[in-house]
Amino acid sequence: MLNIDTGEEIPALFKFYDIRGGKKYEKFKTTDIDRAIKFHKWYVARYQRGLFMEILPEKTVYIPKERKVIKTFE
């Protein structure tokens, strides 16, 4: 994923959900966009229905008490 402000590449988590009856069921997640696209193509060919894709950028969180940095997807 490309950051618009700095122009640098940011790692991102790609999640696919199946939505049925108003509920989201997670089907697949990866950090590789090529694998995500291949999975979606396979899923559509197999089941003839699409999935909802959510892209979560990686964020750096500093915890002052423990003095450490954690990288999470939010």
N, C-alpha and C positions, 0 to 999 in steps of 0.2 A: 504494500500500500504506500502511496506517495504522499508525503506531508506537503500541503499547499504552501505553508508559511516558509519552511526552510528548503524545500525541494529534495529532502533526503528520504531514503527508503525506510519505512517503518514495518517491522514484522506485524502480521495480523493473523487472527484466528478466524477461519471461515466455518460457519456452522450451518447445517441444513436441517430444516424442520418440516415435518408433515403435519398439517393442520387439519384436524378432524373434530367435529362437534365443538368447536371453539377452544380446543386444547392443542398445545404444541407438543409434539413428540419428536425428540431429537433423533435424527437418523445417522448423521455423520459429522465429524469435525476434523479439521486439519489446518496446518499452517502453510501448506503448499497449494497455490492457486491451480496449478496444472492437475493435481490429484482431485481437487474439488470439482473442476470442470468435467474431468473424465467420469467421476462418480455420478454427477448430475446427468450427463449424457446416457450413461448406462441405466440409471434409474428410470429416466423418461422412456427409453426404449423398452425396458422390461415391463413397467407398470402403466404406461401411457398417461402419466400425470406428473406435474411438476412439484418442486419443493420450494419452500421459502428459505432464502439464504440471508444470513446475518453476518456482517463483517465487524469484528471487534478488534480495534487497534491495541497494540501493546502499550501499557502505561508503566512508568517507573514510580514506585511509592517508597518514600523514606520513612522508616520507623525510628523516631528519635530515642525512645527508651532502650531499644536493643542496638541502636547505631548500625543498622543494616539497610540495604536497599533491596526491594523485592520487585520483580517485574511480573505484572499480571495482565490479563486480557479483560477489559471491561467495556 
